Amino acid sequence: MRQTLTSPRGMVTAPHHLATSAAASVLREGGNAIEAMVAAASTIAVVYPHMNSIGGDGFWIVSEPGQAPLAIDACGRAAALASLDFYAERGLTAIPGRGPLAANTTAGAISGWIEALGHSARWGGRLPVSRLLQDAVAYARDGTPVTHSQANFSRKFLPELGHLPGFAGQFLTPAGQVPEPEALRRYPALAATLARLAERGLDDYYRGEIAEAIAAEHQRLGGPLRLADLHAQRAQTVAPLSVRLAGCGATLYNQPPPTQGLASLLILAIFERLRLRHGITEEGSYAHLHALVEATKQAFRVRNRHIADPASMAARGVSAESFLADAFIDGCVQAVDMQRALPWPEPAIHGDTVWMGAADAQGRMVSYIQSVYWEFGSGVVLSDTGVCWQNRGASFALDPRSHLVLAPGKKPFHTLNPAHARFDDGRVMVYGNMGGDGQPQSQSAVFSRYAIFGQSLQAAVSAPRWLLGKTWGQETTTLKFEDRFDPAVMQALREAGHDVEMLDGYSDTMGHAGAIVRLANGVYLGAADPRSDGVVAAY
């Protein structure tokens, strides 16, 4: 059993140890939490390429003592050519999940790094981009060991990915095979791209020679993205959503639309009221699990019907904040039957992501999430730059009646939602998880175990988790549990009408969680997920 790590000065957690190490080295050199996170984000895009890429999107929650948290939305918009007519002319009634036509949105992650480093400069951040990208460049140029996770998912999805442009050259051996775990893998084109960004600055990705190369290859491959789309990309600093949990003395923060941050907040807000109403006191009990699962269903009903590009929500008169009002939450609580499960499923959300956290000696903390959507995103690797492009735009609908209907310049729905909490006793917590539908569910598991039931931070991350719905390529919509739960509780859930499926004790299906807490005395606590290749680093 891993132990919660502690430090008086700062901490980093990430689902790959090399990303953690890259960020920790920045902190040791006097860098701040944002600078450390850019180092981690660039490195993990190289060493964990099935989960994320510089061809994906990113979202931040950033906090500093005495100031309200802020959110950074680094979501790429649909290309100007990505219209209903564009797909209709190609005989399509749905956007493909893979291939050039799935690569229909701008990649926003690096624009988020740019925006975040603007806030870092306000803090006095002084490390150059060349230093922050140093490890990423080295691993891409000199090689990084293939993880078991990368090998497993490459093998699983090879039939649908192996033939896509650039994929074999980037991720397969010369014989067309999946590299074995621990094999050293080099990414020379990506190394050259990262080295140029380090030399010329991150904006080159959108408005320089890298942008020109990216746009030209998208056009050659038949996708809708063009140079003007890259030129237009800017991340935005926005106010996060928040909800008060009076029962445990905490205020929770998360990303506003187009992310499912609202769902994460709603789950815990509904559960907190169910907990107080029904006297739920035992972690891992039927009442604890049933209440969180039913709260998830209520939250997902809202998410699936309403969350979209914030501009399109406003045009329909829908406000994310309205769903966090006391009256609405109380209505969700009333709809939960503590003896019977609500019939399910609703439409499932697929996704692949990394969450990472960083904290520095001045108490500044970052909760960050970066993704290409599905495993390897669209599967298209731009061979001129080595960038694997996301397929986030596959979440758009081609039905004009849908609230997720595709339109040029529109933001796609996002599963990404980095979480943050502030406690009345002075503690501050950043936490998160990857994995589509699993993200808000694992957040509710980690937060409730640590903040409500008093588990240590590492125990809260390591403890068995559950997943309602599909993710990580899972085809079933059952309520999945790792097999470390009490069998009697599992039977009680079945008797209440839950379609329970048991998985291995530490299943990748549950995603990779992590958390950092700053205590009121300035001491940091950190936890990494034993399901991942990650670690916590303190300095």
SULFENUR-V846328 format. One record per helix or strand. SS is the DSSP state (alpha for helix, beta for strand). FROM is the first residue (numbers start at 1). LEN is the number of residues. If there is no record, write none. Layout:
BEGIN
ss->SS from->FROM len->LEN
ss->SS from->FROM len->LEN
END
This chain:
BEGIN
ss->beta from->5 len->3
ss->beta from->11 len->4
ss->beta from->16 len->1
ss->alpha from->17 len->12
ss->alpha from->33 len->15
ss->beta from->55 len->1
ss->beta from->57 len->7
ss->beta from->70 len->5
ss->beta from->77 len->2
ss->alpha from->84 len->5
ss->alpha from->100 len->3
ss->beta from->105 len->1
ss->alpha from->109 len->14
ss->alpha from->129 len->4
ss->alpha from->134 len->9
ss->beta from->144 len->2
ss->alpha from->148 len->14
ss->alpha from->167 len->5
ss->beta from->172 len->1
ss->beta from->178 len->1
ss->beta from->184 len->2
ss->alpha from->188 len->13
ss->alpha from->204 len->4
ss->alpha from->209 len->13
ss->alpha from->227 len->6
ss->beta from->236 len->3
ss->beta from->241 len->5
ss->alpha from->246 len->3
ss->beta from->250 len->5
ss->beta from->259 len->1
ss->alpha from->261 len->18
ss->alpha from->286 len->21
ss->alpha from->310 len->6
ss->alpha from->320 len->5
ss->alpha from->326 len->10
ss->beta from->352 len->8
ss->beta from->365 len->9
ss->beta from->381 len->2
ss->beta from->387 len->3
ss->alpha from->392 len->4
ss->beta from->397 len->1
ss->beta from->405 len->1
ss->beta from->411 len->1
ss->beta from->414 len->1
ss->beta from->419 len->5
ss->beta from->428 len->5
ss->alpha from->438 len->15
ss->alpha from->457 len->6
ss->beta from->466 len->3
ss->beta from->479 len->4
ss->alpha from->487 len->9
ss->beta from->500 len->4
ss->alpha from->508 len->3
ss->beta from->514 len->5
ss->beta from->524 len->5
ss->beta from->533 len->1
ss->beta from->535 len->4
END
